[in-house]
Every structure is written in structure tokens, then in C-alpha cells.
Amino acid sequence: MAEYDSQVIAKFANRLYAQAGIVRIVYPIAGAVLGGFIASVGKKFDATEPDLWDLFGPLLLGGLLFGVLGFLVGVGKAFSLKLQAQIALCQMKIEQNTSRKI
């Protein structure tokens, strides 16, 4: 049977905190790229004389909208990961405080 090792829980919590930091960066970037792609795919260009806004407007608006949405989802996911890490650390501390040391 496996023995209790508090270092495993500490490493797990550290990894969760690292993932939370990455999520806060990756989700908005992925959202902006996806939003820009979705917005620009459906745009039909007028071949006569397209101006700069017709070319890049949907890309910028879609990227901004989905980037903000990605940020909000990323903040929620990062909070969830940090909460999970704190629960693991709390359980580790309970074990340390309640174990009998002879």
C-alpha cells in the first residue's frame, strides 16, 4: 500500500498554480484568434474598392469580443484551479496537524 507523502500534494498544488497562471494568458489569446477567424470568415468583400475597415474591421471586432470573453472564462478557470490547489493544501495541513508524532 502506498504511504502518505505530503510532498506529492505540495507539488500538485504548485502545478495547479502554474496552470492557473498559464490559463489567464492562453484563454484570451485563443479567444481573440478564434473570434477574429470566425468574424473574418463570414465577411464578403466588395471587390470594387474595399477600404481598410472592410478588410480588418470584422477581424478586430471579433478578436476583441472573443478576447474579452476568453479573459473572463480564463479568470474563472484560474480561480477554480487555485481553489482546487488550496483544498489540497488544506487537506495536507489537516493531516499534518492531526497525525500523532511519537
MOPAC internal coordinates of N, CA, C and O (Angstrom, degrees):
PM7 1SCF
backbone

  N    0.0000 0     0.00 0     0.00 0    0    0    0
  C    1.4453 1     0.00 0     0.00 0    1    0    0
  C    1.5352 1   109.39 1     0.00 0    2    1    0
  O    1.2310 1   120.26 1   -36.69 1    3    2    1
  N    1.2937 1   117.10 1   143.31 1    3    2    1
  C    1.4647 1   121.68 1  -178.14 1    5    3    2
  C    1.5168 1   110.09 1   -72.53 1    6    5    3
  O    1.2310 1   121.47 1   -36.09 1    7    6    5
  N    1.3006 1   114.78 1   143.91 1    7    6    5
  C    1.4638 1   122.06 1   178.49 1    9    7    6
  C    1.5260 1   109.95 1   -90.75 1   10    9    7
  O    1.2310 1   121.46 1   -26.07 1   11   10    9
  N    1.3258 1   114.81 1   153.93 1   11   10    9
  C    1.4616 1   120.88 1   177.48 1   13   11   10
  C    1.5353 1   109.41 1   -70.18 1   14   13   11
  O    1.2310 1   121.06 1   -48.02 1   15   14   13
  N    1.3205 1   115.58 1   131.98 1   15   14   13
  C    1.4625 1   120.90 1   178.01 1   17   15   14
  C    1.5305 1   107.80 1  -137.04 1   18   17   15
  O    1.2310 1   120.54 1   -70.26 1   19   18   17
  N    1.3143 1   116.57 1   109.74 1   19   18   17
  C    1.4622 1   120.51 1  -177.03 1   21   19   18
  C    1.5230 1   112.22 1   -66.94 1   22   21   19
  O    1.2310 1   119.71 1   157.60 1   23   22   21
  N    1.3275 1   118.15 1   -22.40 1   23   22   21
  C    1.4610 1   120.98 1   179.62 1   25   23   22
  C    1.5270 1   112.00 1   -65.95 1   26   25   23
  O    1.2310 1   120.40 1   150.14 1   27   26   25
  N    1.3291 1   116.84 1   -29.86 1   27   26   25
  C    1.4628 1   120.47 1   177.45 1   29   27   26
  C    1.5255 1   109.96 1   -64.55 1   30   29   27
  O    1.2310 1   120.60 1   136.92 1   31   30   29
  N    1.3187 1   116.46 1   -43.08 1   31   30   29
  C    1.4661 1   120.56 1   179.43 1   33   31   30
  C    1.5250 1   110.10 1   -67.23 1   34   33   31
  O    1.2310 1   120.17 1   139.39 1   35   34   33
  N    1.3154 1   117.27 1   -40.61 1   35   34   33
  C    1.4697 1   120.50 1   178.94 1   37   35   34
  C    1.5295 1   110.99 1   -63.22 1   38   37   35
  O    1.2310 1   120.12 1   137.45 1   39   38   37
  N    1.3272 1   117.37 1   -42.55 1   39   38   37
  C    1.4685 1   120.68 1   177.45 1   41   39   38
  C    1.5235 1   111.06 1   -63.60 1   42   41   39
  O    1.2310 1   121.15 1   138.97 1   43   42   41
  N    1.3435 1   115.41 1   -41.03 1   43   42   41
  C    1.4648 1   120.60 1   178.27 1   45   43   42
  C    1.5288 1   110.21 1   -60.56 1   46   45   43
  O    1.2310 1   120.28 1   135.01 1   47   46   45
  N    1.3235 1   117.08 1   -44.99 1   47   46   45
  C    1.4639 1   121.30 1   179.79 1   49   47   46
  C    1.5277 1   110.94 1   -64.24 1   50   49   47
  O    1.2310 1   120.19 1   139.61 1   51   50   49
  N    1.3247 1   117.25 1   -40.39 1   51   50   49
  C    1.4676 1   120.14 1   177.90 1   53   51   50
  C    1.5189 1   111.51 1   -63.69 1   54   53   51
  O    1.2310 1   120.51 1   140.61 1   55   54   53
  N    1.3185 1   116.64 1   -39.39 1   55   54   53
  C    1.4742 1   119.85 1   177.66 1   57   55   54
  C    1.5207 1   111.17 1   -65.78 1   58   57   55
  O    1.2310 1   120.49 1   141.02 1   59   58   57
  N    1.3329 1   116.67 1   -38.98 1   59   58   57
  C    1.4640 1   119.43 1   177.88 1   61   59   58
  C    1.5247 1   110.94 1   -63.42 1   62   61   59
  O    1.2310 1   120.25 1   139.42 1   63   62   61
  N    1.3227 1   117.13 1   -40.58 1   63   62   61
  C    1.4614 1   119.89 1   177.24 1   65   63   62
  C    1.5325 1   111.16 1   -65.00 1   66   65   63
  O    1.2310 1   120.11 1   141.47 1   67   66   65
  N    1.3137 1   117.39 1   -38.53 1   67   66   65
  C    1.4640 1   120.46 1   177.02 1   69   67   66
  C    1.5278 1   110.76 1   -64.61 1   70   69   67
  O    1.2310 1   120.67 1   137.73 1   71   70   69
  N    1.3240 1   116.32 1   -42.27 1   71   70   69
  C    1.4665 1   120.25 1   177.73 1   73   71   70
  C    1.5180 1   110.52 1   -62.71 1   74   73   71
  O    1.2310 1   120.03 1   140.85 1   75   74   73
  N    1.3279 1   117.56 1   -39.15 1   75   74   73
  C    1.4639 1   120.93 1   179.18 1   77   75   74
  C    1.5234 1   110.79 1   -61.54 1   78   77   75
  O    1.2310 1   120.14 1   140.58 1   79   78   77
  N    1.3122 1   117.33 1   -39.42 1   79   78   77
  C    1.4605 1   120.32 1   177.77 1   81   79   78
  C    1.5136 1   112.46 1   -66.39 1   82   81   79
  O    1.2310 1   120.63 1   140.88 1   83   82   81
  N    1.3196 1   116.40 1   -39.12 1   83   82   81
  C    1.4634 1   120.76 1   179.54 1   85   83   82
  C    1.5248 1   111.03 1   -69.11 1   86   85   83
  O    1.2310 1   120.68 1   139.81 1   87   86   85
  N    1.3256 1   116.31 1   -40.19 1   87   86   85
  C    1.4659 1   121.21 1  -178.51 1   89   87   86
  C    1.5217 1   110.79 1   -61.20 1   90   89   87
  O    1.2310 1   120.48 1   141.43 1   91   90   89
  N    1.3257 1   116.69 1   -38.57 1   91   90   89
  C    1.4684 1   120.09 1  -179.29 1   93   91   90
  C    1.5181 1   112.27 1   -66.20 1   94   93   91
  O    1.2310 1   120.08 1   160.09 1   95   94   93
  N    1.3153 1   117.46 1   -19.91 1   95   94   93
  C    1.4632 1   121.38 1   178.53 1   97   95   94
  C    1.5258 1   111.26 1   -96.15 1   98   97   95
  O    1.2310 1   120.29 1   136.76 1   99   98   97
  N    1.3156 1   117.04 1   -43.24 1   99   98   97
  C    1.4674 1   121.67 1  -172.36 1  101   99   98
  C    1.5289 1   112.32 1   -73.71 1  102  101   99
  O    1.2310 1   119.78 1   138.28 1  103  102  101
  N    1.3263 1   118.02 1   -41.72 1  103  102  101
  C    1.4652 1   119.94 1  -176.26 1  105  103  102
  C    1.5332 1   113.25 1   -59.65 1  106  105  103
  O    1.2310 1   118.68 1   133.25 1  107  106  105
  N    1.3410 1   120.13 1   -46.75 1  107  106  105
  C    1.4706 1   118.21 1   178.15 1  109  107  106
  C    1.5316 1   113.06 1   -64.72 1  110  109  107
  O    1.2310 1   120.32 1   142.32 1  111  110  109
  N    1.3315 1   116.98 1   -37.68 1  111  110  109
  C    1.4681 1   119.48 1   179.33 1  113  111  110
  C    1.5216 1   110.43 1   -65.86 1  114  113  111
  O    1.2310 1   120.66 1   133.80 1  115  114  113
  N    1.3301 1   116.35 1   -46.20 1  115  114  113
  C    1.4699 1   120.09 1   178.75 1  117  115  114
  C    1.5211 1   110.82 1   -62.95 1  118  117  115
  O    1.2310 1   120.34 1   140.41 1  119  118  117
  N    1.3243 1   116.95 1   -39.59 1  119  118  117
  C    1.4620 1   120.33 1   177.89 1  121  119  118
  C    1.5159 1   112.33 1   -63.69 1  122  121  119
  O    1.2310 1   120.66 1   138.42 1  123  122  121
  N    1.3290 1   116.34 1   -41.58 1  123  122  121
  C    1.4664 1   119.91 1   179.84 1  125  123  122
  C    1.5223 1   111.30 1   -65.80 1  126  125  123
  O    1.2310 1   120.35 1   137.39 1  127  126  125
  N    1.3217 1   116.94 1   -42.61 1  127  126  125
  C    1.4740 1   120.32 1   179.30 1  129  127  126
  C    1.5277 1   110.18 1   -65.04 1  130  129  127
  O    1.2310 1   120.69 1   133.67 1  131  130  129
  N    1.3263 1   116.29 1   -46.33 1  131  130  129
  C    1.4619 1   120.17 1  -179.60 1  133  131  130
  C    1.5243 1   111.16 1   -63.72 1  134  133  131
  O    1.2310 1   120.43 1   136.13 1  135  134  133
  N    1.3270 1   116.78 1   -43.87 1  135  134  133
  C    1.4635 1   120.58 1  -179.98 1  137  135  134
  C    1.5179 1   112.45 1   -64.33 1  138  137  135
  O    1.2310 1   120.68 1   139.17 1  139  138  137
  N    1.3232 1   116.30 1   -40.83 1  139  138  137
  C    1.4635 1   119.56 1   177.31 1  141  139  138
  C    1.5132 1   111.87 1   -64.30 1  142  141  139
  O    1.2310 1   120.93 1   139.83 1  143  142  141
  N    1.3188 1   115.84 1   -40.17 1  143  142  141
  C    1.4646 1   120.18 1   178.33 1  145  143  142
  C    1.5197 1   111.13 1   -65.29 1  146  145  143
  O    1.2310 1   120.24 1   132.79 1  147  146  145
  N    1.3162 1   117.14 1   -47.21 1  147  146  145
  C    1.4711 1   120.75 1  -178.85 1  149  147  146
  C    1.5233 1   110.80 1   -62.64 1  150  149  147
  O    1.2310 1   120.37 1   137.09 1  151  150  149
  N    1.3282 1   116.89 1   -42.91 1  151  150  149
  C    1.4641 1   120.26 1  -178.17 1  153  151  150
  C    1.5161 1   112.08 1   -68.75 1  154  153  151
  O    1.2310 1   119.96 1   145.66 1  155  154  153
  N    1.3122 1   117.69 1   -34.34 1  155  154  153
  C    1.4599 1   119.50 1  -176.73 1  157  155  154
  C    1.5254 1   112.87 1   -83.59 1  158  157  155
  O    1.2310 1   119.89 1   158.01 1  159  158  157
  N    1.3215 1   117.81 1   -21.99 1  159  158  157
  C    1.4677 1   119.99 1  -179.45 1  161  159  158
  C    1.5234 1   111.36 1   -67.82 1  162  161  159
  O    1.2310 1   120.40 1   140.17 1  163  162  161
  N    1.3176 1   116.83 1   -39.83 1  163  162  161
  C    1.4515 1   120.03 1  -176.43 1  165  163  162
  C    1.5065 1   114.68 1   -82.11 1  166  165  163
  O    1.2310 1   119.63 1   174.82 1  167  166  165
  N    1.3059 1   118.31 1    -5.18 1  167  166  165
  C    1.4650 1   121.95 1  -176.70 1  169  167  166
  C    1.5223 1   111.05 1   -81.16 1  170  169  167
  O    1.2310 1   121.13 1   -52.53 1  171  170  169
  N    1.3404 1   115.43 1   127.47 1  171  170  169
  C    1.4599 1   121.03 1   174.30 1  173  171  170
  C    1.5245 1   107.85 1   -97.20 1  174  173  171
  O    1.2310 1   120.77 1   -50.36 1  175  174  173
  N    1.3179 1   116.13 1   129.64 1  175  174  173
  C    1.4527 1   120.58 1  -177.98 1  177  175  174
  C    1.5167 1   110.36 1   -95.06 1  178  177  175
  O    1.2310 1   121.38 1   -41.03 1  179  178  177
  N    1.3269 1   114.97 1   138.97 1  179  178  177
  C    1.4582 1   121.43 1   174.97 1  181  179  178
  C    1.5245 1   107.09 1   -84.80 1  182  181  179
  O    1.2310 1   120.77 1   -63.05 1  183  182  181
  N    1.3102 1   116.13 1   116.95 1  183  182  181
  C    1.4644 1   120.77 1  -173.36 1  185  183  182
  C    1.5216 1   112.93 1   -72.55 1  186  185  183
  O    1.2310 1   119.47 1   166.51 1  187  186  185
  N    1.3264 1   118.62 1   -13.49 1  187  186  185
  C    1.4540 1   119.51 1  -176.41 1  189  187  186
  C    1.5300 1   111.92 1   -67.25 1  190  189  187
  O    1.2310 1   120.11 1   123.52 1  191  190  189
  N    1.3097 1   117.40 1   -56.48 1  191  190  189
  C    1.4607 1   119.58 1  -179.05 1  193  191  190
  C    1.5302 1   110.11 1  -157.87 1  194  193  191
  O    1.2310 1   120.60 1   -99.75 1  195  194  193
  N    1.3207 1   116.46 1    80.25 1  195  194  193
  C    1.4729 1   117.40 1   179.73 1  197  195  194
  C    1.5346 1   110.18 1   -75.97 1  198  197  195
  O    1.2310 1   121.42 1   -43.50 1  199  198  197
  N    1.3192 1   114.88 1   136.50 1  199  198  197
  C    1.4563 1   117.40 1   175.51 1  201  199  198
  C    1.5338 1   109.36 1   -95.42 1  202  201  199
  O    1.2310 1   120.96 1    -2.39 1  203  202  201
  N    1.2991 1   115.76 1   177.61 1  203  202  201
  C    1.4625 1   121.39 1  -175.01 1  205  203  202
  C    1.5267 1   111.66 1   -63.02 1  206  205  203
  O    1.2310 1   120.42 1   142.45 1  207  206  205
  N    1.3262 1   116.81 1   -37.55 1  207  206  205
  C    1.4599 1   120.21 1  -179.49 1  209  207  206
  C    1.5294 1   110.86 1   -66.46 1  210  209  207
  O    1.2310 1   120.07 1   141.56 1  211  210  209
  N    1.3134 1   117.47 1   -38.44 1  211  210  209
  C    1.4634 1   120.15 1   178.33 1  213  211  210
  C    1.5236 1   111.27 1   -63.51 1  214  213  211
  O    1.2310 1   120.31 1   147.62 1  215  214  213
  N    1.3150 1   117.01 1   -32.38 1  215  214  213
  C    1.4583 1   120.02 1  -178.85 1  217  215  214
  C    1.5242 1   112.72 1   -80.00 1  218  217  215
  O    1.2310 1   120.54 1   134.20 1  219  218  217
  N    1.3294 1   116.58 1   -45.80 1  219  218  217
  C    1.4617 1   120.07 1  -171.85 1  221  219  218
  C    1.5213 1   115.02 1  -110.39 1  222  221  219
  O    1.2310 1   119.59 1   171.91 1  223  222  221
  N    1.3088 1   118.38 1    -8.09 1  223  222  221
  C    1.4639 1   121.37 1  -179.59 1  225  223  222
  C    1.5196 1   113.62 1   -59.23 1  226  225  223
  O    1.2310 1   119.76 1   125.95 1  227  226  225
  N    1.3385 1   118.06 1   -54.05 1  227  226  225
  C    1.4635 1   118.32 1   179.20 1  229  227  226
  C    1.5260 1   113.00 1   -61.78 1  230  229  227
  O    1.2310 1   120.92 1   143.46 1  231  230  229
  N    1.3195 1   115.85 1   -36.54 1  231  230  229
  C    1.4655 1   120.09 1   178.60 1  233  231  230
  C    1.5281 1   110.34 1   -61.86 1  234  233  231
  O    1.2310 1   120.33 1   133.43 1  235  234  233
  N    1.3243 1   116.97 1   -46.57 1  235  234  233
  C    1.4615 1   120.91 1  -178.82 1  237  235  234
  C    1.5278 1   112.30 1   -68.54 1  238  237  235
  O    1.2310 1   120.80 1   135.54 1  239  238  237
  N    1.3273 1   116.08 1   -44.46 1  239  238  237
  C    1.4665 1   118.79 1  -179.30 1  241  239  238
  C    1.5246 1   111.82 1   -66.67 1  242  241  239
  O    1.2310 1   120.27 1   135.59 1  243  242  241
  N    1.3149 1   117.08 1   -44.41 1  243  242  241
  C    1.4638 1   120.39 1   178.15 1  245  243  242
  C    1.5154 1   111.63 1   -64.43 1  246  245  243
  O    1.2310 1   120.86 1   138.85 1  247  246  245
  N    1.3355 1   115.96 1   -41.15 1  247  246  245
  C    1.4579 1   119.68 1   178.14 1  249  247  246
  C    1.5123 1   112.08 1   -64.39 1  250  249  247
  O    1.2310 1   120.47 1   138.06 1  251  250  249
  N    1.3148 1   116.71 1   -41.94 1  251  250  249
  C    1.4632 1   120.64 1   179.39 1  253  251  250
  C    1.5278 1   111.39 1   -65.84 1  254  253  251
  O    1.2310 1   120.65 1   133.71 1  255  254  253
  N    1.3194 1   116.37 1   -46.29 1  255  254  253
  C    1.4623 1   120.34 1  -178.56 1  257  255  254
  C    1.5314 1   111.50 1   -62.82 1  258  257  255
  O    1.2310 1   120.63 1   130.49 1  259  258  257
  N    1.3072 1   116.39 1   -49.51 1  259  258  257
  C    1.4642 1   119.58 1  -178.85 1  261  259  258
  C    1.5320 1   111.21 1   -73.22 1  262  261  259
  O    1.2310 1   119.82 1   152.93 1  263  262  261
  N    1.3228 1   117.95 1   -27.07 1  263  262  261
  C    1.4603 1   120.75 1   175.01 1  265  263  262
  C    1.5180 1   111.40 1   -65.31 1  266  265  263
  O    1.2310 1   120.35 1   136.69 1  267  266  265
  N    1.3329 1   116.93 1   -43.31 1  267  266  265
  C    1.4658 1   121.01 1   176.29 1  269  267  266
  C    1.5225 1   110.04 1   -64.82 1  270  269  267
  O    1.2310 1   120.44 1   137.45 1  271  270  269
  N    1.3120 1   116.76 1   -42.55 1  271  270  269
  C    1.4630 1   120.52 1   177.71 1  273  271  270
  C    1.5359 1   110.64 1   -62.55 1  274  273  271
  O    1.2310 1   120.30 1   137.39 1  275  274  273
  N    1.3177 1   117.03 1   -42.61 1  275  274  273
  C    1.4593 1   121.24 1   176.92 1  277  275  274
  C    1.5179 1   111.77 1   -62.64 1  278  277  275
  O    1.2310 1   120.54 1   141.96 1  279  278  277
  N    1.3400 1   116.57 1   -38.04 1  279  278  277
  C    1.4650 1   120.24 1   177.25 1  281  279  278
  C    1.5216 1   110.91 1   -62.78 1  282  281  279
  O    1.2310 1   120.44 1   134.34 1  283  282  281
  N    1.3197 1   116.77 1   -45.66 1  283  282  281
  C    1.4669 1   120.30 1  -179.28 1  285  283  282
  C    1.5280 1   111.41 1   -64.00 1  286  285  283
  O    1.2310 1   120.47 1   137.37 1  287  286  285
  N    1.3204 1   116.71 1   -42.63 1  287  286  285
  C    1.4650 1   120.02 1   177.73 1  289  287  286
  C    1.5255 1   109.72 1   -66.52 1  290  289  287
  O    1.2310 1   119.82 1   140.41 1  291  290  289
  N    1.3184 1   117.94 1   -39.59 1  291  290  289
  C    1.4591 1   122.35 1   179.39 1  293  291  290
  C    1.5155 1   112.48 1   -63.77 1  294  293  291
  O    1.2310 1   120.22 1   140.05 1  295  294  293
  N    1.3373 1   117.18 1   -39.95 1  295  294  293
  C    1.4604 1   120.37 1   177.85 1  297  295  294
  C    1.5256 1   110.33 1   -64.01 1  298  297  295
  O    1.2310 1   120.61 1   138.71 1  299  298  297
  N    1.3235 1   116.44 1   -41.29 1  299  298  297
  C    1.4686 1   120.13 1   177.97 1  301  299  298
  C    1.5206 1   112.16 1   -64.98 1  302  301  299
  O    1.2310 1   120.55 1   137.67 1  303  302  301
  N    1.3154 1   116.55 1   -42.33 1  303  302  301
  C    1.4683 1   121.03 1   179.41 1  305  303  302
  C    1.5254 1   110.32 1   -67.28 1  306  305  303
  O    1.2310 1   119.86 1   139.63 1  307  306  305
  N    1.3343 1   117.87 1   -40.37 1  307  306  305
  C    1.4626 1   121.33 1   178.53 1  309  307  306
  C    1.5267 1   110.56 1   -63.61 1  310  309  307
  O    1.2310 1   120.36 1   139.34 1  311  310  309
  N    1.3186 1   116.92 1   -40.66 1  311  310  309
  C    1.4587 1   120.44 1   177.16 1  313  311  310
  C    1.5231 1   110.87 1   -62.66 1  314  313  311
  O    1.2310 1   120.56 1   137.68 1  315  314  313
  N    1.3145 1   116.53 1   -42.32 1  315  314  313
  C    1.4582 1   120.92 1   178.65 1  317  315  314
  C    1.5327 1   111.59 1   -61.81 1  318  317  315
  O    1.2310 1   120.29 1   138.42 1  319  318  317
  N    1.3265 1   117.04 1   -41.58 1  319  318  317
  C    1.4605 1   120.77 1   178.55 1  321  319  318
  C    1.5317 1   111.17 1   -66.43 1  322  321  319
  O    1.2310 1   120.41 1   139.00 1  323  322  321
  N    1.3229 1   116.83 1   -41.00 1  323  322  321
  C    1.4613 1   119.78 1   178.51 1  325  323  322
  C    1.5297 1   111.20 1   -66.78 1  326  325  323
  O    1.2310 1   120.42 1   142.44 1  327  326  325
  N    1.3157 1   116.79 1   -37.56 1  327  326  325
  C    1.4620 1   120.22 1   176.93 1  329  327  326
  C    1.5220 1   110.80 1   -63.74 1  330  329  327
  O    1.2310 1   120.51 1   137.71 1  331  330  329
  N    1.3116 1   116.63 1   -42.29 1  331  330  329
  C    1.4582 1   120.94 1   177.66 1  333  331  330
  C    1.5368 1   110.59 1   -61.75 1  334  333  331
  O    1.2310 1   120.22 1   140.29 1  335  334  333
  N    1.3172 1   117.19 1   -39.71 1  335  334  333
  C    1.4716 1   121.40 1   177.51 1  337  335  334
  C    1.5220 1   110.35 1   -64.99 1  338  337  335
  O    1.2310 1   120.45 1   138.19 1  339  338  337
  N    1.3177 1   116.74 1   -41.81 1  339  338  337
  C    1.4583 1   119.83 1   179.97 1  341  339  338
  C    1.5286 1   112.00 1   -66.22 1  342  341  339
  O    1.2310 1   120.24 1   143.69 1  343  342  341
  N    1.3130 1   117.14 1   -36.31 1  343  342  341
  C    1.4640 1   120.58 1   176.76 1  345  343  342
  C    1.5242 1   110.18 1   -63.80 1  346  345  343
  O    1.2310 1   120.50 1   136.80 1  347  346  345
  N    1.3228 1   116.65 1   -43.20 1  347  346  345
  C    1.4718 1   120.16 1   178.59 1  349  347  346
  C    1.5265 1   110.41 1   -63.65 1  350  349  347
  O    1.2310 1   120.04 1   137.21 1  351  350  349
  N    1.3395 1   117.53 1   -42.79 1  351  350  349
  C    1.4596 1   120.42 1   178.92 1  353  351  350
  C    1.5225 1   111.90 1   -65.90 1  354  353  351
  O    1.2310 1   120.95 1   143.29 1  355  354  353
  N    1.3223 1   115.79 1   -36.71 1  355  354  353
  C    1.4611 1   120.13 1   177.55 1  357  355  354
  C    1.5362 1   110.56 1   -64.23 1  358  357  355
  O    1.2310 1   120.45 1   137.26 1  359  358  357
  N    1.3107 1   116.74 1   -42.74 1  359  358  357
  C    1.4577 1   120.19 1   177.44 1  361  359  358
  C    1.5262 1   110.73 1   -64.01 1  362  361  359
  O    1.2310 1   120.18 1   142.49 1  363  362  361
  N    1.3202 1   117.27 1   -37.51 1  363  362  361
  C    1.4548 1   120.73 1   177.74 1  365  363  362
  C    1.5317 1   110.30 1   -64.68 1  366  365  363
  O    1.2310 1   120.40 1   137.86 1  367  366  365
  N    1.3200 1   116.84 1   -42.14 1  367  366  365
  C    1.4574 1   120.88 1  -179.81 1  369  367  366
  C    1.5276 1   110.82 1   -67.33 1  370  369  367
  O    1.2310 1   119.95 1   142.27 1  371  370  369
  N    1.3231 1   117.70 1   -37.73 1  371  370  369
  C    1.4677 1   120.81 1   176.45 1  373  371  370
  C    1.5227 1   109.76 1   -61.48 1  374  373  371
  O    1.2310 1   120.42 1   136.89 1  375  374  373
  N    1.3057 1   116.80 1   -43.11 1  375  374  373
  C    1.4670 1   120.46 1   178.74 1  377  375  374
  C    1.5262 1   110.81 1   -62.70 1  378  377  375
  O    1.2310 1   120.79 1   137.98 1  379  378  377
  N    1.3257 1   116.09 1   -42.02 1  379  378  377
  C    1.4648 1   119.30 1   179.76 1  381  379  378
  C    1.5273 1   112.03 1   -65.26 1  382  381  379
  O    1.2310 1   120.53 1   141.90 1  383  382  381
  N    1.3266 1   116.60 1   -38.10 1  383  382  381
  C    1.4623 1   120.16 1  -176.87 1  385  383  382
  C    1.5249 1   113.32 1   -79.13 1  386  385  383
  O    1.2310 1   120.14 1   155.86 1  387  386  385
  N    1.3216 1   117.34 1   -24.14 1  387  386  385
  C    1.4611 1   119.09 1  -176.40 1  389  387  386
  C    1.5259 1   113.23 1  -102.38 1  390  389  387
  O    1.2310 1   119.81 1   169.36 1  391  390  389
  N    1.3109 1   117.96 1   -10.64 1  391  390  389
  C    1.4680 1   118.37 1  -179.65 1  393  391  390
  C    1.5260 1   109.06 1   -74.58 1  394  393  391
  O    1.2310 1   121.25 1   -34.66 1  395  394  393
  N    1.3144 1   115.21 1   145.34 1  395  394  393
  C    1.4695 1   120.64 1   179.65 1  397  395  394
  C    1.5177 1   108.48 1   -87.99 1  398  397  395
  O    1.2310 1   121.81 1   -53.68 1  399  398  397
  N    1.2929 1   114.14 1   126.32 1  399  398  397
  C    1.4583 1   119.46 1   177.48 1  401  399  398
  C    1.5145 1   107.91 1  -109.38 1  402  401  399
  O    1.2310 1   121.24 1   -57.39 1  403  402  401
  N    1.3116 1   115.24 1   122.61 1  403  402  401
  C    1.4642 1   120.29 1  -177.24 1  405  403  402
  C    1.5093 1   110.51 1  -101.15 1  406  405  403
  O    1.2310 1   120.10 1   180.00 1  407  406  405

